[in-house]
Amino acid sequence: MKRPDLDETVSSIRNYSTENQTIMIPTVSPLMTRNEFLRFLQIMSPLQIAVCAFGIFSNIINILVFYKMGLSSSSNISFFLLAIADACSVSAILIICLQEIFDDSHLPMAMLDVALLTSHAFYFFSAMCSWITTVISMERSCCIIYPLKVKQIFTARNIYALITGMVIYQIATGLPKSLATGLTTTTSPLTNQTITIFDFAKLDMFMYTTSQSISFSLPNLICFIIVLMGTIFFIFSFKQSRQLRKTMSGSGEKSDKMSDKDARLIRLVIFICIIYIVGTAPNTVFFVVQSAYPPLNTTDLYFGNFYQSLNVVANFFQGTASSVNIFVYFRMGSKFKETFKEIFLCRAN
């Protein structure tokens, strides 16, 4: 008996005949069919490509402006490194999006497999974005709690050493995942050329998932919680400081609890953290849900296509969050606007 098409049948029965009996095994159609997933990609892919292209352009501007402003202060160093990580992250997302456009048969490697390899770079730079945003959040928290010691703790040398340690950690924990990926060569049935593809039979799933959790999922979850708590603390402290300023100004006294420059920088950090929280929330939720419900993965026959669509949405949020920081810099940073005009409009004060 022919097997019914899973994409067209809500539920079907497989018949397996033996010598004396027939075994009836019920099957269920996937939550999202392959055709539905491809239609979903037709809508999301152009949006992702547009967002990623803008993100690369805007982060190049951020890199040039912060470099021109100077890398002597810890804040400028953090924002400069965050722009680099954001640019690399959206570039990886762009390559993943383009894998559906090119014809695999005319390339030395299938674009789907290129996207899988590129995802390793995306996870690396996405985790670096989380680390750097956490450093920015912790620095501003120390500025509020220990205003006299923050410059001794977060020096330029300490920031460079901290980021270097994070890079070493990401490489050390992400390398096993890359080594667990099996590549092999085969002959394309269309062009009769030798191409490189993934050999999933050689994939060490335990090493892959363990490395993925240690290098990306757990750091993202920890950084997400720290930044979320830090943002709540910023908002509470900022409101408290403004109320204190109003009270002091009404009585004719001055408060040194928070300077105007610190207040502007904290507003900037609050918006950067909120953007990070919104952009990282989908990936963080997926990790928590997958930990509680392992069948939610790409290879599952029922959830596979639906899970891939969720990944597309998560990448879209991540790419958007990595692309819109420039608007916050323009709105909150007068020095950023002046440096931008000096570089691109040839207008210096």
N, C-alpha and C positions, 0 to 999 in steps of 0.2 A: 504494500500500500504506500502511495506517495505521501511524503511529509507535507502538511499544510504550511503555507507561508506565515511566519510569525507576525509579519508586518500587516497582514490583511485579516487575520483571524483573531478574535478576542480570546478564544480558548479552543484548544484542539486536542485530539487524542492520537498518540502514536501506537501503532500496532506492531508488536514484535512476535513473529510466528516461530514456534519451535516445533518439535516433532509431534507433540500431542496437545499443545495448548497455545493460546494467544495471550500475551501479557499486555494489558491496557495501562499506559502511563500518561497521566494528564499533563499538559504543558500550558503555560500562560504567556500571552504576548507581552513584549516589553512595555514598560511605562511610557517610554517615548520611542517611536519607531525611527529607523535610520533616515527615512525621507523627511520626517518632521524635524529631526535634528539638522539636516542639511538646509531646510527652509529657514530654520532659526539662525543658522550661520549666515545665510544670505542677507539677513537683516542686521546682525550684530557685527559681521566682519568689516563692512564699510565704516561703521561708527568707531570700531576699535582702531582701524588704520588711520582715520582722521585724528583721533585723540592722540595716538602714539606719535604721529608725524608732528603734531603741535607740541607734544611733550618733549621730543628731541630738540626741536627748535628753541622752545622756551628755556630748557635746562642748559643749553649751550650759552644762551644769553646770561643766565644766572651764574654760570661758571666764570664767564668773562668779567662780569660786573664784580663779583666777590673777589676775584683775583686782583682786579684793578683797585678795589677798596683796601686791599692789603690783608695778609694772613697773620697779622701780629696778635689779634685778639682771638680768644677761644670761640666766641660766637661766630665770627667770620669764617674761621676754620671749619666749624661744624656745618654751617650752611653751605660752604664751598664743597665739602665732601658729600653732603646730602644731595647737592645738585648733580655731582658726578654719578652717585649711585642711582639716582632717579633717571638720569639719561640712559645709563646702561640697562636699567630695568625695563623702561618703555621700549628700548631697541630690541630686547629679547622678546617682548610681547608682540612687537611688530613682525618679527620673523615668524613667530608662531602663527600669527594671523595670515600671513602670506602663503602658508603651506597649502591652503585650499585653492589658491589661484593658479599656481604653476602646474604644468603638466609633468607628472613624476617620471614618465617614461623617457623623457629627453634629458634627464639629469643623471649624473653619476651616482646620486643617492636620492632615494625617495624623499619628497619634501615632508611627508608625515614623520619619517624617521629623523629628518633634520629638526623638525619641531620638537621631537622628544629629546634630542640632544641639547637643543637650545633651552629647553625648560630647566636644565641643570644650571645654566647661567642665570636664568630668571630667578630661580630659587636663591641662588647665591646673592645677587644684588638686591633682591627683595628683603632678604634677611639683613643685609647691610643697612638698608633704609630704616629698618626697625631698630637696629642697634644705634645708629646715629641719632634718630629721633629721640630715643631713650636718653642718650647722653645730653642732648639739648634740654630735655625735660628735667633731668636731674641737676644740670647746671643752674637752671633758673630756680629750681626748688632750693638749692643751696644758697642762691643769691638772696632769697627771702628769709631763710632760716638762719644762715650764717653770713650776713652781708660783709663782714670784715675779713672773713677767711676764704671767700669764694675765689678770689684772684690767686691765692696761694695754692688752692686745690686744683682748679681748672686752668692750669697754665697751658701755653701752646705746646710745650714739650710733652706734658701729660696727655693732652688730647691726641697728639700724634701717636704716642705710645699705646694709648687705649684703643684707637682705631686699628693700629697695626696688629695688636693682639686679637681683635675681633676678626680681622682678615685671616690670620693664621688659624684661628679656631674654625672658621667657615671652610677653609681649604682642607684642614685635617679631618673634619667630620663629613664633608661632602665628597671627598675623594673615594671612599669605599663605594658610594652609590654609583659613581662613574665607572669604577672597576667592575662592579657587578653587572653592568650592562654588556650584553653579548652582541657583537657585530659580526656579520658574515657577508660573503659575496655570493651573488646569484646572477643568473642571466635573465634579462628582461624579456618577457614573451612577446612584446610589441616591437622592440628595436633590436633584439638579439645582442644587446650590449651588456657588459658586466656592470652591475650596480651593487652598491652596498646597502644592506638592510639590517634591521634588528632581528636577531635570533632569540625569540622569547623563550625557547627551550633552554638556552644557556643562561637566562636571567636568574640570578640568585635573589629570590624574592625576599627572603629574611634579611639579607644584608642591605638590600635596596630600601625596604621600608624602615629598617632601623636607622640607617644613615639619613633618610629623609626626615624622620622624626627628630633626630638629634640636631641636624644641621639647619632645619627650616621650621618645622611645626612647633616644637617646644620653644625655641627662641622667640618666634613670632608671638606665641601665646604669652610668654613671660613679659616681653616688651609691651604687648598690647595692654596687659594689666597694669604695668608700671606707668605707662603714658596716660591711661585712663584715670588712675588715681592721682597722678600729677596734675592733670588738667582740672579735675575737680578741686584740688588744692589751690591751683592758680586762680580759678574763678572766685573761690571763697576769699582768698587773701587779697585779691585785687578789689573786690567789693568792700572788704573791711578797711583797706588802705584809703579808698576814696571817701568812705564815711568819716574816717579819722581826719582826712585833709579838710573836709567841709567843717568839721567841728573846730579844728585848730584855726582855720581861716576866719570863722565867726568870732572867735575869742581873741583874735589878733596875734596868735602864736603860730609858729612854723613847725612842721613835722618833718623829720629827716628819715622817717621809716622807709620811704620809697621815693627816689628821685623821679623827675619827669622822664629822663632817659630810660631808667629801669622800667617804669610803667609802660612806655611804648614798646620796649623789648618784650615784656611779659605779654602784652596784647598780641604781639606778633607770634610769640611761641604758642599762645593759646589757640590761635587760628591754625597754625601749622599742625599742632597736636590733634585738633578736631578733624582736619582733613585726613591725617594719618589714621585716626580711629575709624572714620567712615570708610576709607579705602581698604583697610586691613580687616575689618569686621567679617566680611564673607569668608575669607580664607581661615580665619580663626574659628568661626562657627563650624566650618566644614571639618576641621581637625577634631573639634570636640565631638561632633556628631559621628564621625568615622570611628573614633575611639570607642564610643558607646555602641555603635552599630556597624561592625566590619563589612557586612555585605554591600554597603554603599561604596562602590568603587567602579573603576572603568571596565573591568573584565566581567562584572556580573551581567548575566543575560537579561535580567529584569531592569536593573538600575543603570546599566552601562551608559546608554545614550543620554539619559537624564542627568547623570553625574557629569558627563562631559559638557552638557549645556550649563550646568552650575559652575563649572570651571571657567567657561567663557565669560559668564557674568562676573565672577570673582576677578578675572584678569582685567575686565573692563573697569571695574571699580578701582583696582590697583593702578592701572594705567592713568585713569583720571586723577587720582590722588597725587600721582607723581608728576602731573603736568600743570596743575593749577597754582602751585606755590608762587609763581611769578606775580600773580594778581595780588596776593597777600603782601609780597615785598613792595610792590608799587604803592599799595594803599597805606602800609604802615611804616615804610622806611624812607624818610626824606633823603638820607645819604644814598640809598640805592637809586632813587630817581635822579639825583644829581649826577651820580657816576654813569648811569645809563645814558643820560643826555650828553655827557662828556665823550663817551665812547662812540655812540651811534648817531648822534645829532651834531657832533662837533661844537657843543655849547658848554663851555666851562665858565664857572663863576669867576 
